[in-house]
């Protein structure tokens, strides 16, 4: 009973999440159901054997690199690549966020990754947005979408930015670039410029497994307001100061950073972020792939990384203030979070 009460302390804490990939947030059972329903190749997707299936769509232990970490994604994306499956995933994602007391989320995806079974990128996005809309109404959460460019596929970025602009007032709030940090950024720059000119917000994966210089480029060249991960920013004092002075928000994903071997527990950058009052939030990154939740990330932050409860709460407010919502909606979010945190502290003093 005491253990359940302790878990409820983490679960009930009101949360805001800005960094997660929709394709990385699937339930194992759902993916198995989809394979069965669509009669997919049982050799590639052994959906009659839970443990064998788990190995092709998720990770059970830390990997040697970010590249190794990304291996399950093609399998997951293929399974999701129908309108029905994408809509279902979006609805279930809303339910999972509700279960973890996440009142506002920005979820991201690269629509091109879901086109192998006949959908075009607009149909992919429409399916996801329909699912989010249904999930928001059903579960009382708020979800917005970020469109991801991929480092290794610069030829996709022009079409993706046009899609993001078209859906700017229909749920899409920003663009991102993800993937192998060793790949050059240059060919994506025009698409980021176009996104900014259209009023879209910008975040970028940088300094996760790559150097601090990638964070500088994201800020100076891509006009990034937020950085996905960014742990290696601490390796260069000038970049660290640049980010701090500009109040750049770092989308920290604790469990993921260990799974990608980007960081070690003992020397994790989040400890310095807390010490120096850096603007950062806590996120799952890929909850289904690595078996986590934002509840778990808060627990890990406090029990493993030594964050105090008020520091975790501060991270939630930092996330709310750094969200890509319009000013009036952002104000509403911060006010809602304030009320819920006040009630939470009364219940769990």
N, C-alpha and C positions, 0 to 999 in steps of 0.2 A: 504493500500500500504506500509506504514511504517513497519507494522508488518511482511509482506512478505519479505521486504528487510532485516529486522532483522533476520528472520529465515534463509535466504540465507547466512548470515554471518556464521552461524553454519554449514549449509549444504555444503557450498563450501570449507570449511577448509579441506585441504588434510589430509587423515587419514590412519593409519595402525592399524589393529586389530589382536590380538593374542589369544584371549579367547572367543570362542563361540562354542556352540554345534549345529551341523547341524539340529538335530531333534528338537531343541528348537527355530529354526529360520523360522518356516513355516508361510505362509500367511493363514489366516482363510479361505478365499474363496477357496484356493487351496486344503486344507484338505477336505472341503465340496465337492468339485468337485471329488476328489479321492474316497470318500465314495459313491457318487452317481454312478460313473463309475464302481466301483467294486461291487456295490450292497451289501454293508456291512450292518450288523444288525442295523436297524434304531432305535431300542430301546437303544442299547449301544451307537450308534452314531446318535443322532437326527438331521441329516443334513438337514431336511426340516424346521427347526426352528433355525435361526441364533443365537439367544440369548441362547437357550438351548444347542446348539452345542458348543458355546463359553465356556460354563462352564465345558465341559468335555475335552477340549484340551488347555485351557489357564487359567490364573489367572487374576482377576480384582482388587485384593487388596493384601497387604502384608499378609503373612502367619505367623503361630506361630512358625514354625521351618523349617529347611532344609528338613526334612522328609515330612512335609506337602507340601512344595514347589514342591517336585518331583512327586506328585500324577498325574498330567496330562500326564506325559511322556509315560507310557505304552500304553495309547490310541493313542497318536501321532505316536509312533513307529510302532504300529500295522497297522495303516493306510498307513504308508510309505513303508511297507514291501513287495514291489514288485520292480522288476528291473526298470520298467517304472516310478513308482512313485518316487523312489530314484533319478533317473536321472533327472526327472523334478524338484524335490526339489533343486538339486545341481545347475541346470541352473538358476532357479529363485533366488537362493541365490546370484549368481554372479550379476544378474540384480539389486537386492536390494543393494548390496555393491557399485555398480557403481553409483546408485542413491544417495548414501550418501557420495560420493567422497572417498571411501575406496580403495586405490590403491593396497594394499597387505593385505591378510588375511590368517591366519592359522585356519582352521575349524576342529573340532574334533568330533569323534563318536566312539561308541562301536558296531562293526558289529554284535555281538551276539544278540543285542536288536532288530534286524530286520529279524530274522530267523523264526518267528512264522508262516509265510505263505509259507514256502517251500524253500526259498533261503538258501544257505550256506554262511559262513562269507566271502569267497572270492568273491562270486557273488555279495554280498552286496557292498563290497569295489569297485569292478570293475564298478558297476552301478554308484556309486558316482563319481569315477574318470572320467568316460566317461562324466558325466554331467558337472563336473568342467572344463574339457578340452573344451567342446562345449561352456560353459559360458564364459570362458576366451577369446576365439576367438571372440565371439559375442559382449562382453561388454568391452573388453580391460582392464580387471582386472587380478590380479595374485593371485592364490589360492594354498595353500599347505595343507596337511592333517596330523592330529595327531590321532593316534589310542589310545583309552581309555581302560585301564583295569578298572574293577569295584571292589571296596573294598569287596563287599558281595559275589563276585564270583571268588575267587582265582583260581578255576579249569579252568577258561577261559583263564587266562593270558599266559600260554605256547603257545597255538595256536595263540593267538593274537600277541605275539611278533614275532613268525615265519612269520605270515602274514605281519607284519610291515616291517620285514627285506626283505622279498620277493619283496615288492613294494617300497623299499627305494629309488630307482632311478626313480620311476614312479609316484611321487607325494607325497609319505609319508615321512615326515621329522622327526617325533618324536613319543614318547609314553607318556602317562599320566595315572594317577590313579584318579578315581572320586568316588562319592558315600558317604555313611554314614561314617563319620570320626571316629565313635566309634568302627568300625570294625578294627581288627589288620592288620598291613601291612606285617608281616613276610613272608607269603606265596607268596607274589608278588616279593620279593627281587630277586630271581634267574632270573626272567624275565627282570627286570630292568638291572641287570648285563649283561645279554645276549644282550639286546638292546644297551647298551653303547659300548660293545665290537664290535658290528656290525657297529658302527658309527652313530647310531640314537641319536637324542637329547632327553633330558628328562625334562618334567615339571610335577608337581604334585599338585593336590588339597590338600591344607593343611592350617590349621589355619583359615578356613572360619567360621565354627561353633565350631571347635575344638581348643585346646590350642596351645600356642606357641611351645610346645614340638613337636608337629606334624610337624612344619616347620623345626625344628632342624633335625628330623629324615629324612625328605625329602631331606635336603641338605647333611647331613652326611652319611646316609645309602643308599639312592636312587640315589645320585649324581645329584639331580635336579639343573638345571641351572635357572629355573624359577619356581615361585610358583603361582598356581591358587588361587586367592583371598589373603589369608595370613594375613588378617586384625589383627588377635590376636597375631601376632608377636610382637606388641608393648607392650604386657603384660609381656614380659620377656626381660630385658635389654641385657642379654648375647646372646640370640638368635637374637635379633634386631641388635646387633653389628656384630654378625657372618654374617648375611645376608648383612649388609651394607658393611663390609670389603670385602666380596666376590662379591659385586655388583650384587647380586641376583635380578632378575627382578620380580616385583609383578604385576600380571595380575588383575588389579582392575576393578570391575564391580559394579558401584555405585547403580543403581536402584535395581539390583539383591540382593545386600547386605542388602537392606532395606526389600525387599520381603521375604528373608529367615530369617529375624530377626537376622542376624549375627552382624549387626551394627545399631547404632542410628545416625540420622543426626548430632546431636550436638557434638557427641564424635567420629566421624568417623576417622579411622586411616589415611585416605588420607590426612588429614590436617597436620598430623605429617610427613608423607612421603614427602610432599612438603617442609615443614619447614627444614627437615634434608637432602634434596636433595637425597632422596632414588630413586633408579631406578624403575620406575613403568609406566604402560600404562593404558589407558582407554578402556573398552570393554563392550559388551552387555550381554555376557553370554548366554541368551536365549531370543532373541529379540521378537520372536513370542509369546512365553508363557506369557511374561510380558508387551508386547506392547511398546517396545522401539526400538531405532536404535542408531548407533554410533553418528549420528547427535544429537539426543536427549541426549545422555550421555555427550557430550561436552557442550551442553546447560545447563544441570543439574549441571555439574561440575562448570560452571561459575556462574550460577544464584542462585543455592541452596547451594553449598559447598564452594563458594567464591574463586575458582581458577581464576587466571588471564589468559587472552588469551595466553600469552607467556608461561605460565606453562602448558597449555593444548597442545600447540605446542611442548614443550619440551617432554611431555609424548609420543607424536607421534614419535619423534626422538628416545626416549628410546626404544620404541617398535620396531622400524626399526633395531636398533643396537642389540636388543635382539632376533631378529627373528632367526628361525632355518634354514635359507638359507645358502648355501655355501658362502664362503668369497667373491667371485667375484660378485655373484648375490646380496649379501647384500650391497656391495659397490654401485652397480647400483641402488638399492632401495633407499639408503640414498641420493645419488646424485639426483635421480628423485624427492624425497620428498623435498630436498633443493630448487630445481628449482620451484616446485609448490608452496611451502610456500612463496618464494620470490614474485612470481606473485600474490599470494593471498594477501600479505601485501600491494602490490602496489594498488590493487583493493579496499581493505578495510583497509586503514591506521589507 
